[in-house]
Amino acid sequence: MLAAWLTVLIFTFLINHFNPFGLQQVYAFVKGEPLSDPKFNTPGLYRYLRHPIYLGFIVASWATPQMTSGHLLFAALTTGYIFVGIFFEERDMLRFHGDAYWQYRQTVSMIVPLPSDATRIEEAHKRHALQECSDRCLFLASSI
């Protein structure tokens, strides 16, 4: 069970530990700085698994030396809650990152780590970066 909690902690640092907990947003607000958009990246196990933090939570909620009816209910409800959260998170990721996330979703497993095609993921990252660059250029040109 400790391994599951360590997985959760380690993978929050891979993507930006302070953003998922709202700390980065509060810090930017207090300093009066604009909050930059998070970049889409796939470090470490994210190349093989879209939601390693959620996997850690699922394993931690099911790992118990003695499964009581109360713990079974807790684990089942937690797992259901996580899958509902994944649905909404992936919808937002598609809206925000577009084709790069769609390509990532097509090639990388959601919860069970499976081999993936890293080349297709990198190509999607490059296309997304080019799209962001062209969007910025269009914005700058329109504001002149």
C-alpha positions in Angstrom: 0.0 0.0 0.0 2.9 2.3 0.7 4.1 1.8 -2.9 0.7 3.0 -4.2 0.9 6.2 -2.1 4.5 6.8 -3.2 3.3 6.4 -6.8 0.8 9.1 -6.3 3.4 11.5 -4.7 6.1 10.8 -7.3 3.8 11.3 -10.3 2.4 14.6 -9.0 6.0 15.9 -9.1 6.5 14.7 -12.7 3.6 16.8 -14.0 3.9 19.8 -11.6 3.1 19.0 -8.0 1.6 22.4 -7.2 -0.9 22.7 -10.1 -3.2 19.8 -9.3 -3.7 21.1 -5.7 -4.4 24.7 -6.7 -1.2 26.0 -5.1 0.3 27.4 -8.2 -2.9 29.3 -9.0 -3.0 30.8 -5.6 0.7 31.8 -5.7 0.2 33.5 -9.1 -2.9 35.3 -7.8 -1.1 36.6 -4.6 1.9 37.8 -6.7 -0.4 39.4 -9.2 1.1 37.5 -12.0 -0.9 36.0 -14.9 -1.2 32.2 -14.8 0.5 30.5 -17.8 -1.3 27.7 -19.5 0.0 24.3 -18.5 2.0 22.5 -21.2 1.1 19.1 -22.4 3.9 16.6 -21.7 4.3 12.9 -21.0 7.2 12.3 -18.6 8.1 8.9 -17.3 5.3 6.4 -16.9 2.9 8.9 -18.6 4.3 7.5 -21.9 2.6 4.2 -21.1 -0.3 5.2 -18.8 -2.5 8.3 -19.0 -3.5 8.4 -15.4 -0.8 6.9 -13.1 -1.9 9.1 -10.2 -5.4 7.7 -10.4 -3.9 4.2 -10.6 -2.1 4.8 -7.4 -5.3 6.0 -5.7 -7.2 2.9 -6.9 -4.5 0.5 -5.7 -4.3 2.3 -2.4 -8.0 2.1 -1.9 -8.2 -1.6 -2.7 -5.0 -2.7 -0.9 -6.0 -3.9 2.6 -5.0 -6.9 4.7 -8.6 -7.5 5.5 -11.5 -6.5 3.2 -14.5 -5.6 5.3 -17.8 -4.7 3.8 -17.2 -1.0 4.8 -13.8 -1.0 3.0 -15.3 -2.8 0.0 -17.9 0.0 -0.3 -15.3 2.6 0.1 -13.0 1.1 -2.5 -15.8 0.6 -5.0 -17.1 4.2 -4.6 -13.6 5.6 -4.8 -12.9 3.7 -8.0 -16.2 4.9 -9.5 -15.5 8.4 -8.5 -12.1 8.3 -10.1 -13.5 7.0 -13.4 -16.1 9.8 -13.4 -13.3 12.2 -12.8 -11.2 10.7 -15.7 -14.2 11.2 -18.0 -14.4 14.9 -17.2 -10.6 15.4 -17.1 -10.1 13.8 -20.5 -12.9 15.9 -22.0 -11.2 19.0 -20.7 -7.8 17.8 -21.9 -9.2 17.2 -25.4 -10.7 20.7 -25.5 -7.5 22.4 -24.2 -4.8 20.4 -26.0 -6.7 19.2 -29.1 -5.0 16.8 -31.5 -2.0 16.2 -29.3 -4.1 14.8 -26.5 -6.4 12.9 -28.9 -3.3 11.2 -30.4 -2.0 10.5 -26.9 -5.4 9.0 -25.9 -5.4 6.8 -29.0 -1.9 5.4 -28.2 -1.6 5.2 -24.4 -3.6 3.1 -22.0 -5.9 4.8 -19.5 -5.3 2.8 -16.3 -3.4 -0.4 -17.1 0.2 0.2 -18.2 0.7 -1.2 -21.7 3.4 -0.6 -24.3 2.6 2.5 -26.4 4.0 4.1 -29.6 6.2 6.9 -28.4 6.9 8.1 -31.9 3.2 8.9 -32.5 3.1 10.8 -29.2 6.2 12.9 -30.1 4.7 13.7 -33.5 1.5 14.9 -31.8 3.5 17.0 -29.4 5.3 18.7 -32.3 2.1 19.3 -34.2 0.6 20.8 -31.0 3.6 23.1 -30.5 3.4 24.3 -34.2 -0.3 25.0 -33.8 0.3 27.0 -30.6 3.0 29.0 -32.4 0.8 29.7 -35.4 -2.1 30.7 -33.1 0.2 33.2 -31.2 1.4 34.6 -34.6 -2.2 35.1 -35.7 -3.0 36.8 -32.4 0.0 39.1 -32.6 -0.8 40.0 -36.3 -4.5 40.7 -35.5 -3.5 43.0 -32.6 -1.3 45.2 -34.8 
